[in-house]
Amino acid sequence: MIQVNLSEAKANLSRYVRQARAGERVVLCERNVPVVELRAIPSGTPLGKSSFGLSKGLFTVGPEFFQADADILEDFEQSGNLP
């Protein structure tokens, strides 16, 4: 791990970017206190807008998930909390 103060990082930014891209952990400090970590972004990582479907196939939602809404609604209706 490399720790550098901001003034040093400004003066040699391209060097630290190269090291981060190579897998080195680069921590930027203000007055020797760590505040930011410089790290590479894996290729193919979407930036900006969120992408729908990134978790497709990683988990399933059973019917009990949807039943929970009906149970909560029923509880409200029975307690008189709905208009």
PDB file with one MODEL, atoms N, CA, C and O in Angstrom:
MODEL        1
ATOM      1  N   MET A   1       0.845  -1.166   0.000  1.00  0.00           N
ATOM      2  CA  MET A   1       0.000   0.000   0.000  1.00  0.00           C
ATOM      3  C   MET A   1       0.898   1.241   0.000  1.00  0.00           C
ATOM      4  O   MET A   1       1.915   1.309   0.691  1.00  0.00           O
ATOM      5  N   ILE A   2       0.480   2.201  -0.797  1.00  0.00           N
ATOM      6  CA  ILE A   2       1.195   3.466  -0.886  1.00  0.00           C
ATOM      7  C   ILE A   2       0.320   4.546  -0.263  1.00  0.00           C
ATOM      8  O   ILE A   2      -0.862   4.641  -0.591  1.00  0.00           O
ATOM      9  N   GLN A   3       0.877   5.363   0.630  1.00  0.00           N
ATOM     10  CA  GLN A   3       0.168   6.500   1.200  1.00  0.00           C
ATOM     11  C   GLN A   3       0.898   7.768   0.794  1.00  0.00           C
ATOM     12  O   GLN A   3       2.101   7.898   1.020  1.00  0.00           O
ATOM     13  N   VAL A   4       0.168   8.707   0.192  1.00  0.00           N
ATOM     14  CA  VAL A   4       0.772   9.967  -0.231  1.00  0.00           C
ATOM     15  C   VAL A   4      -0.157  11.123   0.139  1.00  0.00           C
ATOM     16  O   VAL A   4      -1.379  10.975   0.128  1.00  0.00           O
ATOM     17  N   ASN A   5       0.427  12.262   0.463  1.00  0.00           N
ATOM     18  CA  ASN A   5      -0.350  13.456   0.729  1.00  0.00           C
ATOM     19  C   ASN A   5      -0.827  14.051  -0.589  1.00  0.00           C
ATOM     20  O   ASN A   5      -0.244  13.793  -1.642  1.00  0.00           O
ATOM     21  N   LEU A   6      -1.883  14.842  -0.526  1.00  0.00           N
ATOM     22  CA  LEU A   6      -2.501  15.379  -1.729  1.00  0.00           C
ATOM     23  C   LEU A   6      -1.535  16.177  -2.593  1.00  0.00           C
ATOM     24  O   LEU A   6      -1.572  16.066  -3.819  1.00  0.00           O
ATOM     25  N   SER A   7      -0.686  16.965  -1.990  1.00  0.00           N
ATOM     26  CA  SER A   7       0.261  17.758  -2.788  1.00  0.00           C
ATOM     27  C   SER A   7       1.178  16.855  -3.611  1.00  0.00           C
ATOM     28  O   SER A   7       1.462  17.145  -4.773  1.00  0.00           O
ATOM     29  N   GLU A   8       1.633  15.772  -3.012  1.00  0.00           N
ATOM     30  CA  GLU A   8       2.466  14.798  -3.728  1.00  0.00           C
ATOM     31  C   GLU A   8       1.656  14.112  -4.826  1.00  0.00           C
ATOM     32  O   GLU A   8       2.156  13.906  -5.931  1.00  0.00           O
ATOM     33  N   ALA A   9       0.420  13.764  -4.526  1.00  0.00           N
ATOM     34  CA  ALA A   9      -0.438  13.109  -5.508  1.00  0.00           C
ATOM     35  C   ALA A   9      -0.703  14.017  -6.706  1.00  0.00           C
ATOM     36  O   ALA A   9      -0.700  13.556  -7.847  1.00  0.00           O
ATOM     37  N   LYS A  10      -0.932  15.306  -6.451  1.00  0.00           N
ATOM     38  CA  LYS A  10      -1.160  16.261  -7.537  1.00  0.00           C
ATOM     39  C   LYS A  10       0.056  16.332  -8.450  1.00  0.00           C
ATOM     40  O   LYS A  10      -0.074  16.347  -9.674  1.00  0.00           O
ATOM     41  N   ALA A  11       1.227  16.376  -7.852  1.00  0.00           N
ATOM     42  CA  ALA A  11       2.459  16.521  -8.628  1.00  0.00           C
ATOM     43  C   ALA A  11       2.783  15.279  -9.454  1.00  0.00           C
ATOM     44  O   ALA A  11       3.424  15.377 -10.500  1.00  0.00           O
ATOM     45  N   ASN A  12       2.340  14.112  -8.986  1.00  0.00           N
ATOM     46  CA  ASN A  12       2.698  12.853  -9.652  1.00  0.00           C
ATOM     47  C   ASN A  12       1.476  11.970  -9.902  1.00  0.00           C
ATOM     48  O   ASN A  12       1.552  10.748  -9.776  1.00  0.00           O
ATOM     49  N   LEU A  13       0.356  12.590 -10.253  1.00  0.00           N
ATOM     50  CA  LEU A  13      -0.888  11.845 -10.388  1.00  0.00           C
ATOM     51  C   LEU A  13      -0.799  10.696 -11.387  1.00  0.00           C
ATOM     52  O   LEU A  13      -1.257   9.590 -11.098  1.00  0.00           O
ATOM     53  N   SER A  14      -0.222  10.942 -12.544  1.00  0.00           N
ATOM     54  CA  SER A  14      -0.155   9.882 -13.557  1.00  0.00           C
ATOM     55  C   SER A  14       0.611   8.662 -13.035  1.00  0.00           C
ATOM     56  O   SER A  14       0.257   7.525 -13.347  1.00  0.00           O
ATOM     57  N   ARG A  15       1.634   8.894 -12.261  1.00  0.00           N
ATOM     58  CA  ARG A  15       2.411   7.794 -11.675  1.00  0.00           C
ATOM     59  C   ARG A  15       1.534   6.953 -10.744  1.00  0.00           C
ATOM     60  O   ARG A  15       1.566   5.724 -10.795  1.00  0.00           O
ATOM     61  N   TYR A  16       0.751   7.624  -9.894  1.00  0.00           N
ATOM     62  CA  TYR A  16      -0.089   6.897  -8.942  1.00  0.00           C
ATOM     63  C   TYR A  16      -1.261   6.208  -9.631  1.00  0.00           C
ATOM     64  O   TYR A  16      -1.708   5.149  -9.192  1.00  0.00           O
ATOM     65  N   VAL A  17      -1.753   6.805 -10.700  1.00  0.00           N
ATOM     66  CA  VAL A  17      -2.803   6.151 -11.484  1.00  0.00           C
ATOM     67  C   VAL A  17      -2.260   4.872 -12.105  1.00  0.00           C
ATOM     68  O   VAL A  17      -2.929   3.839 -12.077  1.00  0.00           O
ATOM     69  N   ARG A  18      -1.066   4.927 -12.659  1.00  0.00           N
ATOM     70  CA  ARG A  18      -0.446   3.718 -13.239  1.00  0.00           C
ATOM     71  C   ARG A  18      -0.300   2.633 -12.178  1.00  0.00           C
ATOM     72  O   ARG A  18      -0.573   1.461 -12.440  1.00  0.00           O
ATOM     73  N   GLN A  19       0.127   3.018 -10.994  1.00  0.00           N
ATOM     74  CA  GLN A  19       0.306   2.033  -9.925  1.00  0.00           C
ATOM     75  C   GLN A  19      -1.029   1.444  -9.487  1.00  0.00           C
ATOM     76  O   GLN A  19      -1.122   0.246  -9.215  1.00  0.00           O
ATOM     77  N   ALA A  20      -2.058   2.276  -9.418  1.00  0.00           N
ATOM     78  CA  ALA A  20      -3.387   1.774  -9.047  1.00  0.00           C
ATOM     79  C   ALA A  20      -3.910   0.829 -10.118  1.00  0.00           C
ATOM     80  O   ALA A  20      -4.492  -0.208  -9.799  1.00  0.00           O
ATOM     81  N   ARG A  21      -3.708   1.179 -11.389  1.00  0.00           N
ATOM     82  CA  ARG A  21      -4.159   0.298 -12.477  1.00  0.00           C
ATOM     83  C   ARG A  21      -3.431  -1.035 -12.447  1.00  0.00           C
ATOM     84  O   ARG A  21      -3.972  -2.051 -12.882  1.00  0.00           O
ATOM     85  N   ALA A  22      -2.209  -1.035 -11.935  1.00  0.00           N
ATOM     86  CA  ALA A  22      -1.431  -2.272 -11.836  1.00  0.00           C
ATOM     87  C   ALA A  22      -1.829  -3.099 -10.614  1.00  0.00           C
ATOM     88  O   ALA A  22      -1.287  -4.182 -10.394  1.00  0.00           O
ATOM     89  N   GLY A  23      -2.787  -2.583  -9.806  1.00  0.00           N
ATOM     90  CA  GLY A  23      -3.257  -3.342  -8.656  1.00  0.00           C
ATOM     91  C   GLY A  23      -2.750  -2.864  -7.318  1.00  0.00           C
ATOM     92  O   GLY A  23      -3.121  -3.409  -6.279  1.00  0.00           O
ATOM     93  N   GLU A  24      -1.900  -1.847  -7.333  1.00  0.00           N
ATOM     94  CA  GLU A  24      -1.378  -1.306  -6.080  1.00  0.00           C
ATOM     95  C   GLU A  24      -2.465  -0.500  -5.380  1.00  0.00           C
ATOM     96  O   GLU A  24      -3.253   0.182  -6.035  1.00  0.00           O
ATOM     97  N   ARG A  25      -2.511  -0.575  -4.072  1.00  0.00           N
ATOM     98  CA  ARG A  25      -3.462   0.216  -3.282  1.00  0.00           C
ATOM     99  C   ARG A  25      -2.806   1.567  -3.004  1.00  0.00           C
ATOM    100  O   ARG A  25      -1.748   1.630  -2.378  1.00  0.00           O
ATOM    101  N   VAL A  26      -3.435   2.650  -3.471  1.00  0.00           N
ATOM    102  CA  VAL A  26      -2.897   3.998  -3.299  1.00  0.00           C
ATOM    103  C   VAL A  26      -3.880   4.792  -2.440  1.00  0.00           C
ATOM    104  O   VAL A  26      -5.030   4.992  -2.832  1.00  0.00           O
ATOM    105  N   VAL A  27      -3.438   5.235  -1.288  1.00  0.00           N
ATOM    106  CA  VAL A  27      -4.275   5.982  -0.359  1.00  0.00           C
ATOM    107  C   VAL A  27      -3.800   7.434  -0.333  1.00  0.00           C
ATOM    108  O   VAL A  27      -2.624   7.716  -0.098  1.00  0.00           O
ATOM    109  N   LEU A  28      -4.748   8.355  -0.581  1.00  0.00           N
ATOM    110  CA  LEU A  28      -4.425   9.773  -0.552  1.00  0.00           C
ATOM    111  C   LEU A  28      -4.756  10.322   0.830  1.00  0.00           C
ATOM    112  O   LEU A  28      -5.786   9.992   1.418  1.00  0.00           O
ATOM    113  N   CYS A  29      -3.862  11.164   1.335  1.00  0.00           N
ATOM    114  CA  CYS A  29      -3.996  11.680   2.705  1.00  0.00           C
ATOM    115  C   CYS A  29      -4.026  13.199   2.710  1.00  0.00           C
ATOM    116  O   CYS A  29      -3.473  13.855   1.827  1.00  0.00           O
ATOM    117  N   GLU A  30      -4.684  13.741   3.726  1.00  0.00           N
ATOM    118  CA  GLU A  30      -4.619  15.165   4.030  1.00  0.00           C
ATOM    119  C   GLU A  30      -3.910  15.287   5.367  1.00  0.00           C
ATOM    120  O   GLU A  30      -4.401  14.810   6.390  1.00  0.00           O
ATOM    121  N   ARG A  31      -2.753  15.929   5.348  1.00  0.00           N
ATOM    122  CA  ARG A  31      -1.931  16.066   6.563  1.00  0.00           C
ATOM    123  C   ARG A  31      -1.696  14.711   7.229  1.00  0.00           C
ATOM    124  O   ARG A  31      -1.831  14.564   8.443  1.00  0.00           O
ATOM    125  N   ASN A  32      -1.344  13.736   6.408  1.00  0.00           N
ATOM    126  CA  ASN A  32      -1.015  12.371   6.831  1.00  0.00           C
ATOM    127  C   ASN A  32      -2.195  11.585   7.389  1.00  0.00           C
ATOM    128  O   ASN A  32      -2.000  10.554   8.032  1.00  0.00           O
ATOM    129  N   VAL A  33      -3.414  12.059   7.151  1.00  0.00           N
ATOM    130  CA  VAL A  33      -4.614  11.331   7.573  1.00  0.00           C
ATOM    131  C   VAL A  33      -5.285  10.774   6.313  1.00  0.00           C
ATOM    132  O   VAL A  33      -5.679  11.554   5.446  1.00  0.00           O
ATOM    133  N   PRO A  34      -5.426   9.451   6.184  1.00  0.00           N
ATOM    134  CA  PRO A  34      -6.041   8.856   4.989  1.00  0.00           C
ATOM    135  C   PRO A  34      -7.471   9.348   4.780  1.00  0.00           C
ATOM    136  O   PRO A  34      -8.279   9.355   5.709  1.00  0.00           O
ATOM    137  N   VAL A  35      -7.776   9.764   3.532  1.00  0.00           N
ATOM    138  CA  VAL A  35      -9.117  10.249   3.219  1.00  0.00           C
ATOM    139  C   VAL A  35      -9.725   9.602   1.981  1.00  0.00           C
ATOM    140  O   VAL A  35     -10.948   9.515   1.873  1.00  0.00           O
ATOM    141  N   VAL A  36      -8.898   9.149   1.049  1.00  0.00           N
ATOM    142  CA  VAL A  36      -9.401   8.608  -0.211  1.00  0.00           C
ATOM    143  C   VAL A  36      -8.493   7.479  -0.674  1.00  0.00           C
ATOM    144  O   VAL A  36      -7.275   7.516  -0.500  1.00  0.00           O
ATOM    145  N   GLU A  37      -9.122   6.481  -1.264  1.00  0.00           N
ATOM    146  CA  GLU A  37      -8.327   5.406  -1.873  1.00  0.00           C
ATOM    147  C   GLU A  37      -8.470   5.496  -3.381  1.00  0.00           C
ATOM    148  O   GLU A  37      -9.584   5.572  -3.899  1.00  0.00           O
ATOM    149  N   LEU A  38      -7.361   5.488  -4.079  1.00  0.00           N
ATOM    150  CA  LEU A  38      -7.332   5.507  -5.536  1.00  0.00           C
ATOM    151  C   LEU A  38      -7.245   4.063  -5.999  1.00  0.00           C
ATOM    152  O   LEU A  38      -6.325   3.337  -5.623  1.00  0.00           O
ATOM    153  N   ARG A  39      -8.213   3.647  -6.820  1.00  0.00           N
ATOM    154  CA  ARG A  39      -8.192   2.269  -7.295  1.00  0.00           C
ATOM    155  C   ARG A  39      -8.691   2.198  -8.724  1.00  0.00           C
ATOM    156  O   ARG A  39      -9.420   3.075  -9.186  1.00  0.00           O
ATOM    157  N   ALA A  40      -8.297   1.161  -9.406  1.00  0.00           N
ATOM    158  CA  ALA A  40      -8.700   0.973 -10.792  1.00  0.00           C
ATOM    159  C   ALA A  40     -10.152   0.508 -10.867  1.00  0.00           C
ATOM    160  O   ALA A  40     -10.637  -0.188  -9.974  1.00  0.00           O
ATOM    161  N   ILE A  41     -10.836   0.896 -11.935  1.00  0.00           N
ATOM    162  CA  ILE A  41     -12.182   0.422 -12.203  1.00  0.00           C
ATOM    163  C   ILE A  41     -12.056  -0.738 -13.178  1.00  0.00           C
ATOM    164  O   ILE A  41     -11.454  -0.582 -14.240  1.00  0.00           O
ATOM    165  N   PRO A  42     -12.616  -1.910 -12.836  1.00  0.00           N
ATOM    166  CA  PRO A  42     -12.518  -3.054 -13.751  1.00  0.00           C
ATOM    167  C   PRO A  42     -13.126  -2.723 -15.113  1.00  0.00           C
ATOM    168  O   PRO A  42     -14.143  -2.034 -15.197  1.00  0.00           O
ATOM    169  N   SER A  43     -12.495  -3.220 -16.174  1.00  0.00           N
ATOM    170  CA  SER A  43     -13.006  -2.950 -17.514  1.00  0.00           C
ATOM    171  C   SER A  43     -14.400  -3.554 -17.651  1.00  0.00           C
ATOM    172  O   SER A  43     -14.685  -4.626 -17.117  1.00  0.00           O
ATOM    173  N   GLY A  44     -15.245  -2.858 -18.363  1.00  0.00           N
ATOM    174  CA  GLY A  44     -16.615  -3.316 -18.567  1.00  0.00           C
ATOM    175  C   GLY A  44     -17.577  -2.879 -17.483  1.00  0.00           C
ATOM    176  O   GLY A  44     -18.766  -3.188 -17.554  1.00  0.00           O
ATOM    177  N   THR A  45     -17.085  -2.161 -16.473  1.00  0.00           N
ATOM    178  CA  THR A  45     -17.955  -1.679 -15.402  1.00  0.00           C
ATOM    179  C   THR A  45     -18.781  -0.512 -15.925  1.00  0.00           C
ATOM    180  O   THR A  45     -18.223   0.479 -16.395  1.00  0.00           O
ATOM    181  N   PRO A  46     -20.127  -0.622 -15.846  1.00  0.00           N
ATOM    182  CA  PRO A  46     -20.945   0.480 -16.334  1.00  0.00           C
ATOM    183  C   PRO A  46     -20.837   1.687 -15.406  1.00  0.00           C
ATOM    184  O   PRO A  46     -20.863   1.550 -14.183  1.00  0.00           O
ATOM    185  N   LEU A  47     -20.718   2.847 -15.995  1.00  0.00           N
ATOM    186  CA  LEU A  47     -20.651   4.080 -15.220  1.00  0.00           C
ATOM    187  C   LEU A  47     -21.875   4.920 -15.520  1.00  0.00           C
ATOM    188  O   LEU A  47     -22.473   4.796 -16.589  1.00  0.00           O
ATOM    189  N   GLY A  48     -22.242   5.762 -14.595  1.00  0.00           N
ATOM    190  CA  GLY A  48     -23.370   6.654 -14.829  1.00  0.00           C
ATOM    191  C   GLY A  48     -24.681   5.993 -14.494  1.00  0.00           C
ATOM    192  O   GLY A  48     -24.951   5.687 -13.332  1.00  0.00           O
ATOM    193  N   LYS A  49     -25.520   5.765 -15.526  1.00  0.00           N
ATOM    194  CA  LYS A  49     -26.844   5.210 -15.302  1.00  0.00           C
ATOM    195  C   LYS A  49     -26.775   3.794 -14.737  1.00  0.00           C
ATOM    196  O   LYS A  49     -25.879   3.017 -15.066  1.00  0.00           O
ATOM    197  N   SER A  50     -27.737   3.484 -13.886  1.00  0.00           N
ATOM    198  CA  SER A  50     -27.842   2.133 -13.347  1.00  0.00           C
ATOM    199  C   SER A  50     -28.318   1.196 -14.445  1.00  0.00           C
ATOM    200  O   SER A  50     -29.107   1.579 -15.309  1.00  0.00           O
ATOM    201  N   SER A  51     -27.836  -0.019 -14.401  1.00  0.00           N
ATOM    202  CA  SER A  51     -28.252  -1.029 -15.367  1.00  0.00           C
ATOM    203  C   SER A  51     -29.186  -2.007 -14.688  1.00  0.00           C
ATOM    204  O   SER A  51     -28.837  -2.605 -13.670  1.00  0.00           O
ATOM    205  N   PHE A  52     -30.368  -2.170 -15.248  1.00  0.00           N
ATOM    206  CA  PHE A  52     -31.308  -3.131 -14.710  1.00  0.00           C
ATOM    207  C   PHE A  52     -30.914  -4.530 -15.129  1.00  0.00           C
ATOM    208  O   PHE A  52     -30.373  -4.732 -16.216  1.00  0.00           O
ATOM    209  N   GLY A  53     -31.181  -5.482 -14.279  1.00  0.00           N
ATOM    210  CA  GLY A  53     -30.947  -6.879 -14.609  1.00  0.00           C
ATOM    211  C   GLY A  53     -29.582  -7.406 -14.242  1.00  0.00           C
ATOM    212  O   GLY A  53     -29.257  -8.540 -14.594  1.00  0.00           O
ATOM    213  N   LEU A  54     -28.763  -6.624 -13.542  1.00  0.00           N
ATOM    214  CA  LEU A  54     -27.423  -7.090 -13.199  1.00  0.00           C
ATOM    215  C   LEU A  54     -27.451  -8.274 -12.245  1.00  0.00           C
ATOM    216  O   LEU A  54     -26.501  -9.056 -12.203  1.00  0.00           O
ATOM    217  N   SER A  55     -28.538  -8.416 -11.471  1.00  0.00           N
ATOM    218  CA  SER A  55     -28.637  -9.520 -10.506  1.00  0.00           C
ATOM    219  C   SER A  55     -29.485 -10.671 -11.029  1.00  0.00           C
ATOM    220  O   SER A  55     -29.798 -11.601 -10.285  1.00  0.00           O
ATOM    221  N   LYS A  56     -29.855 -10.617 -12.295  1.00  0.00           N
ATOM    222  CA  LYS A  56     -30.718 -11.648 -12.863  1.00  0.00           C
ATOM    223  C   LYS A  56     -30.080 -13.030 -12.676  1.00  0.00           C
ATOM    224  O   LYS A  56     -28.929 -13.262 -13.047  1.00  0.00           O
ATOM    225  N   GLY A  57     -30.859 -13.927 -12.097  1.00  0.00           N
ATOM    226  CA  GLY A  57     -30.401 -15.297 -11.895  1.00  0.00           C
ATOM    227  C   GLY A  57     -29.634 -15.514 -10.603  1.00  0.00           C
ATOM    228  O   GLY A  57     -29.295 -16.653 -10.282  1.00  0.00           O
ATOM    229  N   LEU A  58     -29.349 -14.454  -9.850  1.00  0.00           N
ATOM    230  CA  LEU A  58     -28.586 -14.599  -8.614  1.00  0.00           C
ATOM    231  C   LEU A  58     -29.456 -15.001  -7.432  1.00  0.00           C
ATOM    232  O   LEU A  58     -28.958 -15.572  -6.461  1.00  0.00           O
ATOM    233  N   PHE A  59     -30.758 -14.707  -7.506  1.00  0.00           N
ATOM    234  CA  PHE A  59     -31.668 -15.094  -6.431  1.00  0.00           C
ATOM    235  C   PHE A  59     -33.079 -15.189  -6.996  1.00  0.00           C
ATOM    236  O   PHE A  59     -33.364 -14.690  -8.084  1.00  0.00           O
ATOM    237  N   THR A  60     -33.943 -15.829  -6.248  1.00  0.00           N
ATOM    238  CA  THR A  60     -35.343 -15.939  -6.648  1.00  0.00           C
ATOM    239  C   THR A  60     -36.220 -15.368  -5.549  1.00  0.00           C
ATOM    240  O   THR A  60     -35.853 -15.360  -4.374  1.00  0.00           O
ATOM    241  N   VAL A  61     -37.384 -14.893  -5.956  1.00  0.00           N
ATOM    242  CA  VAL A  61     -38.352 -14.344  -5.019  1.00  0.00           C
ATOM    243  C   VAL A  61     -39.553 -15.275  -5.024  1.00  0.00           C
ATOM    244  O   VAL A  61     -40.198 -15.475  -6.053  1.00  0.00           O
ATOM    245  N   GLY A  62     -39.840 -15.836  -3.869  1.00  0.00           N
ATOM    246  CA  GLY A  62     -40.956 -16.764  -3.760  1.00  0.00           C
ATOM    247  C   GLY A  62     -42.270 -16.044  -3.571  1.00  0.00           C
ATOM    248  O   GLY A  62     -42.288 -14.835  -3.338  1.00  0.00           O
ATOM    249  N   PRO A  63     -43.376 -16.772  -3.670  1.00  0.00           N
ATOM    250  CA  PRO A  63     -44.698 -16.165  -3.543  1.00  0.00           C
ATOM    251  C   PRO A  63     -44.948 -15.548  -2.164  1.00  0.00           C
ATOM    252  O   PRO A  63     -45.781 -14.651  -2.033  1.00  0.00           O
ATOM    253  N   GLU A  64     -44.230 -16.023  -1.130  1.00  0.00           N
ATOM    254  CA  GLU A  64     -44.415 -15.466   0.210  1.00  0.00           C
ATOM    255  C   GLU A  64     -43.991 -13.995   0.268  1.00  0.00           C
ATOM    256  O   GLU A  64     -44.472 -13.249   1.121  1.00  0.00           O
ATOM    257  N   PHE A  65     -43.114 -13.580  -0.615  1.00  0.00           N
ATOM    258  CA  PHE A  65     -42.707 -12.180  -0.669  1.00  0.00           C
ATOM    259  C   PHE A  65     -43.908 -11.290  -0.992  1.00  0.00           C
ATOM    260  O   PHE A  65     -44.109 -10.253  -0.360  1.00  0.00           O
ATOM    261  N   PHE A  66     -44.691 -11.698  -1.966  1.00  0.00           N
ATOM    262  CA  PHE A  66     -45.847 -10.916  -2.375  1.00  0.00           C
ATOM    263  C   PHE A  66     -46.993 -11.040  -1.374  1.00  0.00           C
ATOM    264  O   PHE A  66     -47.798 -10.120  -1.231  1.00  0.00           O
ATOM    265  N   GLN A  67     -47.066 -12.164  -0.691  1.00  0.00           N
ATOM    266  CA  GLN A  67     -48.094 -12.360   0.322  1.00  0.00           C
ATOM    267  C   GLN A  67     -47.886 -11.402   1.494  1.00  0.00           C
ATOM    268  O   GLN A  67     -48.855 -10.995   2.135  1.00  0.00           O
ATOM    269  N   ALA A  68     -46.657 -11.044   1.777  1.00  0.00           N
ATOM    270  CA  ALA A  68     -46.361 -10.147   2.895  1.00  0.00           C
ATOM    271  C   ALA A  68     -47.100  -8.825   2.731  1.00  0.00           C
ATOM    272  O   ALA A  68     -47.604  -8.279   3.713  1.00  0.00           O
ATOM    273  N   ASP A  69     -47.175  -8.296   1.499  1.00  0.00           N
ATOM    274  CA  ASP A  69     -47.912  -7.050   1.267  1.00  0.00           C
ATOM    275  C   ASP A  69     -49.382  -7.205   1.623  1.00  0.00           C
ATOM    276  O   ASP A  69     -49.973  -6.322   2.244  1.00  0.00           O
ATOM    277  N   ALA A  70     -49.961  -8.314   1.236  1.00  0.00           N
ATOM    278  CA  ALA A  70     -51.373  -8.551   1.530  1.00  0.00           C
ATOM    279  C   ALA A  70     -51.586  -8.667   3.042  1.00  0.00           C
ATOM    280  O   ALA A  70     -52.577  -8.157   3.564  1.00  0.00           O
ATOM    281  N   ASP A  71     -50.678  -9.324   3.740  1.00  0.00           N
ATOM    282  CA  ASP A  71     -50.789  -9.470   5.196  1.00  0.00           C
ATOM    283  C   ASP A  71     -50.697  -8.107   5.891  1.00  0.00           C
ATOM    284  O   ASP A  71     -51.456  -7.832   6.820  1.00  0.00           O
ATOM    285  N   ILE A  72     -49.793  -7.279   5.452  1.00  0.00           N
ATOM    286  CA  ILE A  72     -49.638  -5.947   6.044  1.00  0.00           C
ATOM    287  C   ILE A  72     -50.888  -5.116   5.786  1.00  0.00           C
ATOM    288  O   ILE A  72     -51.390  -4.448   6.691  1.00  0.00           O
ATOM    289  N   LEU A  73     -51.396  -5.155   4.548  1.00  0.00           N
ATOM    290  CA  LEU A  73     -52.608  -4.420   4.213  1.00  0.00           C
ATOM    291  C   LEU A  73     -53.779  -4.886   5.072  1.00  0.00           C
ATOM    292  O   LEU A  73     -54.562  -4.071   5.560  1.00  0.00           O
ATOM    293  N   GLU A  74     -53.893  -6.183   5.252  1.00  0.00           N
ATOM    294  CA  GLU A  74     -54.968  -6.725   6.081  1.00  0.00           C
ATOM    295  C   GLU A  74     -54.855  -6.232   7.527  1.00  0.00           C
ATOM    296  O   GLU A  74     -55.862  -5.889   8.146  1.00  0.00           O
ATOM    297  N   ASP A  75     -53.638  -6.197   8.061  1.00  0.00           N
ATOM    298  CA  ASP A  75     -53.426  -5.699   9.423  1.00  0.00           C
ATOM    299  C   ASP A  75     -53.887  -4.244   9.551  1.00  0.00           C
ATOM    300  O   ASP A  75     -54.532  -3.878  10.534  1.00  0.00           O
ATOM    301  N   PHE A  76     -53.555  -3.417   8.553  1.00  0.00           N
ATOM    302  CA  PHE A  76     -53.978  -2.024   8.587  1.00  0.00           C
ATOM    303  C   PHE A  76     -55.495  -1.909   8.515  1.00  0.00           C
ATOM    304  O   PHE A  76     -56.105  -1.128   9.245  1.00  0.00           O
ATOM    305  N   GLU A  77     -56.090  -2.687   7.634  1.00  0.00           N
ATOM    306  CA  GLU A  77     -57.535  -2.603   7.469  1.00  0.00           C
ATOM    307  C   GLU A  77     -58.255  -3.009   8.754  1.00  0.00           C
ATOM    308  O   GLU A  77     -59.275  -2.414   9.102  1.00  0.00           O
ATOM    309  N   GLN A  78     -57.746  -4.001   9.451  1.00  0.00           N
ATOM    310  CA  GLN A  78     -58.371  -4.475  10.668  1.00  0.00           C
ATOM    311  C   GLN A  78     -58.192  -3.473  11.819  1.00  0.00           C
ATOM    312  O   GLN A  78     -59.040  -3.382  12.708  1.00  0.00           O
ATOM    313  N   SER A  79     -57.096  -2.732  11.793  1.00  0.00           N
ATOM    314  CA  SER A  79     -56.855  -1.801  12.903  1.00  0.00           C
ATOM    315  C   SER A  79     -57.510  -0.457  12.681  1.00  0.00           C
ATOM    316  O   SER A  79     -57.496   0.398  13.566  1.00  0.00           O
ATOM    317  N   GLY A  80     -58.085  -0.262  11.505  1.00  0.00           N
ATOM    318  CA  GLY A  80     -58.765   0.993  11.226  1.00  0.00           C
ATOM    319  C   GLY A  80     -57.824   2.134  10.881  1.00  0.00           C
ATOM    320  O   GLY A  80     -58.217   3.297  10.967  1.00  0.00           O
ATOM    321  N   ASN A  81     -56.593   1.831  10.493  1.00  0.00           N
ATOM    322  CA  ASN A  81     -55.616   2.879  10.192  1.00  0.00           C
ATOM    323  C   ASN A  81     -55.704   3.388   8.759  1.00  0.00           C
ATOM    324  O   ASN A  81     -55.045   4.368   8.411  1.00  0.00           O
ATOM    325  N   LEU A  82     -56.501   2.742   7.932  1.00  0.00           N
ATOM    326  CA  LEU A  82     -56.645   3.220   6.563  1.00  0.00           C
ATOM    327  C   LEU A  82     -57.883   4.098   6.471  1.00  0.00           C
ATOM    328  O   LEU A  82     -58.870   3.849   7.163  1.00  0.00           O
ATOM    329  N   PRO A  83     -57.842   5.124   5.622  1.00  0.00           N
ATOM    330  CA  PRO A  83     -59.016   6.001   5.471  1.00  0.00           C
ATOM    331  C   PRO A  83     -60.190   5.268   4.836  1.00  0.00           C
ATOM    332  O   PRO A  83     -61.252   5.858   4.638  1.00  0.00           O
TER     333      PRO A  83
ENDMDL
END
